[in-house]
Amino acid sequence: MEHSIEHLENGSRGAFHIQRNGQRIAEMTYHRTHPSVVVVDHTYVDPSLRGHGVARQLQDAMVAWARETDTKVIPVCSYVKVQFDQDPSLRDVLHT
């Protein structure tokens, strides 16, 4: 099931998130270390959505945004780090 993912950035912090009834039920957060570099530091998915690929949908939205904006990503969040390690197709946005 695809969810509507929103992206908000305020100052040096941002998030890709899904809301239900005005509450965030899933999010992937980041902070900027440079105008073109972000550190993805946290992923949360509500238990009611776990096992449905929601974290990957958040990551796909983040990677698409990074490609569109020529932003490089430093994965600190354990989920995101594992995905970058396992999926070479994501590594074009990896900060080296």
PyMOL commands that set and color helices and strands:
alter all, ss='L'
color gray80, all
select helices_A, chain A and resi 47-49+54-69+78-86+88-93
alter helices_A, ss='H'
color red, helices_A
select strands_A, chain A and resi 6-10+13-20+23-34+37-45+72-75
alter strands_A, ss='S'
color yellow, strands_A
deselect
rebuild
show_as cartoon
